[in-house]
Amino acid sequence: MEDDPNTLNFFNYLSSDLTGLILSHLPLRSLIRCSAVCKLWNQITTTTQTTTTTPWFFLYGRNNIFLKKNQAFAFDPRSNDWIKLPPYLFPASVSQESSFVGSGGFLFNTAANNFSFSPILKPSWRETTPLRFSRLNPLVGVINNNNSKVGLGLPEIIVVGGVRFIGGLVDIEDNLAVEIYSPDLDIWDLCPPLPVDFRSDNSSQSLSSALHKSKFYVFGIYSCFISSFDLNNRAWSEVQTLRPPGIIIAFLISCQNQLMLAGICNGVCGPSFNIWRIDDTTLEFSEVAIMPSELLNWLFDSDEDDRFASLKCVGFGDFVFVFNEEHRRNYPACSCEVKLDSGVCRWRRVPELPEPVNRFHKVIGFCSTVSFNRKVDAESA
């Protein structure tokens, strides 16, 4: 946005609250530029908490040999554009033996018993007291309550599952207790572990999760087992099976304030990517959308039986993002904007990642809202 005197004169007649409300509808990158227009707009944008209602899609690529080749990218659906995130966003402890994920406006890094987190657009890492259990690739969620708001305060953090290493070997007999972090006290509370049904696949590589109505749901991507952890009673529900007909691989997400399932099905006409709405009381499912076949073929350019193993899916708010972890395709992705009230779902390709893109041994994708505050570095956006 240019510094137009006529525009600024118009805004001089508006209250700061109304100006802030108008500016909040801009994509975050435009909002950051607005903070440099004049002192008034800088004050409004840096003192008024602004959180994107449209979630961003993040891809983090890790090179196990050369850590300097690690890269992270953020996609803003409102501007339909990728942002290459700066290297200083990553904690110094990110390594092959650590796990790096994001949720609820925060980034998280877990390495054995060490745990740290930072706001996504505010690279100020905070290390917690050590976890009670050493774990790699756990599920991590942000618990928002009345006393804690993302971007304004520090929320509670739940860590579920993961794998434990003993003498360099994976201990598949230990499904690890659930731990919930209280930022005010800087302590981890121990809670009951994942049910034993998840013991053989208890890391984020084979599980997906979603926060919904004060419950943390865990779903087996391949097993289709599902259970929920009640955040108030600190107890797990009975393990059930959620398996739509023909399902091959599926991911549990929270979208449009609904519990949803998205994944690949083998149907009469061949494979399809479907999205279902899940009744959180009965676990009954109803179809919401099907990806156009040409888009699915674009994501996967081979007919190999295991081609869907590289599929990943994340979602939040109005958006579901599906991506392919294969480097040879340069990690293609697509999105579905879900509108349950109108029944219209809009599928589209996500633009290619901005070059240059390094070769990664592991790709991590997540979906999260982001906050703009006085600590945001404009160069990073």
Secondary structure, 3 states (H helix, E strand, C coil): CCCCHHHHHHHCCCCHHHHHHHHCCCCHHHHHHHCCCCHHHHHHHHHCCEECCCCEEEEEEECCCCHHHCEEEEEECCCCEEEECCHHHCCCCCCCCCEEEEECCEEEEEECCEEEEEECCCCCCEECCCCCCCCECCEEEEECECCECECCECCEEEEECCEEEECCEEECCCCCCEEEEECCCCEEEEECCCCHHHHHHCCCCCEEEEEECCEEEEEECCCCEEEEEECCCCEECCCEECCCCCEEEEEEEEECCEEEEEEEEEECCEEEEEEEEECCCCCCEEEEEECCHHHHHHHCCCCCCCHHHHEEEEEECCEEEEEECCHHHCCCEEEEEEECCCCEEEEEECCCCCCCCCCCCEEEEEEECCEECCCCCHHHC
